[in-house]
Amino acid sequence: MTLLKLDSVVSGYDAILAVKSISLEVGEGEIVALIGSNGAGKTTTLRTISGLVRCRSGSIAFAGDDLTKMQPHAIVKRGVSMVPEGRGIFHRLSVTENLHMGAYVRGRADPEDLDRVFSLFPRLKERAKQLGGTLSGGEQQMLAIGRALMAAPRLMLLDEPSMGLSPILTDVIFETIKDINTRLGTTILLVEQNAFQALAVSKQAYVIESGRIVMHAPSEELAQDPEVRKHYMGEI
């Protein structure tokens, strides 16, 4: 079943079109990767889905709802949460307070959801009273993902979750992404410059260049494609 469908979506900033007629689909229960170079339109695509950037033309459908003109808070209520590039945590709030902020659209945090986040990220439970700004980069990424999970999303949009992390922490984050998908059943649309990791964890993948989708295939196939390996996986 298709959970998210973008059909000929165009969006951007003022006179600049960063996304130029993108169409893609994400099946329920899948992890789908969107890979591409800096400035290709990956982040703008996620921000358009979440309502932070206006969709100028085309349509965005999620679980039978038309998200195209919805406000961001209404989209979160429908079951779409975004983990932004740079994490965007509240530095002066504690770990627990940050997590409670993730549940704002539900009125209050569900203790079971909090326990679920702490089971996924034991480090956050250990640092529950610690201020967000004092956490390491990896812990802040865990907190950002945990905060998004507090809204109990059907679809999570992940923007560059490995940015600034060591290889060891990157492995931890990607293992957790798989865990969220398999244990919680959360569908994930993943934007990631680390194409090797993105293709390893996902089922389907799209390649975006200059605001347009130029390739789409099962992730295993794209991981073996010579052009993908050359341009996005560092092979010569």
C-alpha positions in Angstrom: 0.0 0.0 0.0 1.3 3.5 -0.9 1.4 5.7 2.2 3.0 8.8 0.7 2.8 10.0 -2.9 4.3 13.1 -4.5 3.0 13.9 -8.0 4.9 16.5 -10.1 5.7 18.6 -7.0 7.3 22.0 -7.5 8.6 24.1 -4.7 11.3 26.5 -3.7 12.3 29.8 -2.1 11.2 33.1 -3.5 12.3 33.1 -7.2 14.5 29.9 -6.8 12.9 26.6 -7.6 14.8 23.9 -5.7 12.3 21.1 -6.5 11.3 20.8 -10.1 8.4 18.4 -10.8 9.3 15.6 -8.4 7.2 12.4 -8.3 7.9 9.6 -5.8 6.1 7.0 -3.7 6.7 5.5 -0.2 5.0 2.2 0.6 3.7 1.7 4.1 6.2 0.0 6.3 9.1 0.7 4.0 12.4 2.7 4.4 12.9 4.7 1.2 16.1 6.7 0.6 16.5 9.9 -1.3 20.1 10.5 -2.2 21.9 13.3 -4.1 24.6 15.9 -3.8 24.5 19.1 -1.8 21.9 21.5 -3.3 20.1 18.8 -5.2 16.8 19.5 -3.5 16.7 16.7 -0.9 16.0 18.9 2.2 13.5 21.1 0.3 11.6 17.9 -0.7 11.2 17.0 3.0 10.4 20.5 4.0 7.7 20.6 1.3 6.1 17.4 2.5 6.0 18.7 6.1 4.5 22.0 5.0 7.5 24.2 5.9 7.9 25.1 2.2 4.9 25.8 0.1 4.1 23.4 -2.7 3.7 25.6 -5.8 2.2 23.0 -8.0 1.6 19.2 -8.0 0.2 17.3 -5.1 1.2 15.5 -2.0 -1.0 12.7 -0.7 -0.6 10.8 2.6 -2.8 8.0 3.7 -5.7 9.3 1.6 -5.3 12.9 2.8 -4.2 15.8 0.6 -1.3 17.5 2.4 -0.6 20.0 -0.4 -2.0 23.1 1.3 -2.0 21.9 5.0 -0.2 23.8 7.7 2.8 22.0 9.4 1.0 21.3 12.7 -1.9 19.8 10.8 0.5 17.5 8.9 2.1 16.4 12.2 -1.4 15.6 13.5 -2.0 13.4 10.4 1.0 11.3 11.3 4.0 12.9 9.6 7.0 13.9 11.8 10.3 15.4 10.6 13.8 15.1 12.1 15.5 18.2 10.6 19.0 18.6 9.4 21.0 20.0 12.4 18.6 18.3 14.9 16.9 21.5 16.1 16.7 20.4 19.7 15.9 22.9 22.5 19.3 23.5 24.2 18.0 25.0 27.4 15.4 22.3 28.0 16.2 18.9 29.6 16.1 15.7 27.6 12.7 14.8 29.1 11.3 18.3 28.4 12.5 18.1 24.8 10.7 14.7 24.4 7.5 16.2 25.9 7.7 19.0 23.3 7.5 16.3 20.6 4.1 15.3 21.8 2.6 18.8 21.7 0.1 18.0 19.0 -1.4 15.2 21.1 -2.0 17.4 24.1 0.3 15.6 26.4 3.1 13.0 26.3 2.0 9.3 26.6 4.2 7.6 29.3 4.3 4.5 27.1 5.8 6.5 24.2 8.4 8.0 26.6 9.3 4.5 27.8 9.5 3.3 24.1 11.9 6.1 23.3 14.1 5.4 26.4 14.1 1.7 25.4 15.4 2.6 21.9 17.9 5.1 23.4 19.1 4.0 26.8 21.6 6.9 26.8 18.7 9.4 26.8 17.2 7.7 29.9 20.5 8.0 31.7 20.6 11.8 30.8 16.9 12.5 31.3 17.5 15.5 33.4 20.4 16.8 31.5 20.1 19.9 29.3 19.9 19.2 25.6 22.7 21.6 24.8 25.1 19.6 27.0 24.7 16.4 25.0 27.2 15.1 22.5 26.4 15.3 18.8 25.3 11.6 18.7 23.1 12.0 21.8 21.5 15.1 20.3 20.6 13.2 17.2 19.1 10.4 19.3 17.1 13.1 21.1 15.9 14.6 17.8 14.7 11.2 16.6 13.1 10.4 20.0 11.3 13.8 20.0 9.8 13.0 16.6 8.7 9.6 17.8 6.8 11.2 20.6 4.1 12.3 18.1 3.5 8.6 17.3 4.1 9.1 13.5 3.1 6.7 10.8 5.8 8.4 8.6 9.1 9.8 9.8 11.1 12.2 7.5 14.8 11.9 8.4 17.1 14.7 7.1 20.8 13.8 7.2 20.8 11.8 10.4 24.5 11.0 10.2 25.7 14.5 9.7 28.7 15.4 11.9 28.8 11.9 13.5 31.7 9.5 13.8 31.6 6.3 11.9 30.8 4.3 15.0 27.9 6.6 16.0 26.7 6.6 12.4 26.4 2.8 12.6 24.5 3.1 15.9 22.0 5.6 14.4 21.4 3.5 11.3 20.8 0.4 13.4 18.3 2.4 15.4 16.6 3.5 12.2 16.1 -0.1 11.2 14.9 -0.9 14.7 12.3 1.9 14.5 11.1 0.5 11.2 10.9 -3.1 12.3 9.8 -2.8 16.0 7.5 0.2 15.7 6.4 -0.3 12.1 7.2 3.4 11.3 7.6 4.2 7.6 10.7 6.2 6.9 11.7 8.6 4.1 15.4 9.1 4.5 17.5 11.9 3.1 21.2 11.1 3.5 24.5 12.0 1.8 26.1 8.8 3.0 24.8 6.8 0.1 26.4 3.6 1.2 24.5 3.6 4.6 21.2 4.9 3.0 21.1 2.2 0.4 22.1 -0.5 2.9 19.2 0.3 5.2 16.4 1.1 2.6 14.3 -1.0 0.3 13.7 1.5 -2.5 15.8 4.6 -3.4 15.6 7.7 -5.6 18.4 9.8 -6.9 17.8 13.5 -7.2 19.9 16.0 -9.2 19.1 19.7 -9.7 15.6 19.3 -8.3 14.6 16.3 -10.4 14.5 12.6 -9.9 16.9 11.0 -12.3 16.9 7.4 -11.0 14.6 5.1 -9.1 15.2 1.4 -8.3 15.4 -1.1 -5.5 18.2 0.0 -3.2 20.3 -3.2 -3.9 20.2 -2.4 -7.6 21.3 1.2 -7.2 24.1 0.2 -4.8 25.6 -1.8 -7.7 25.0 0.9 -10.4 28.4 2.2 -11.7 27.2 5.8 -11.9 25.8 5.8 -8.4 29.0 4.2 -7.0 31.1 6.8 -8.8 29.2 9.9 -8.0 27.7 9.1 -4.6 29.8 6.4 -3.1 33.3 7.7 -3.9 34.4 5.0 -6.2 36.7 5.9 -9.2 
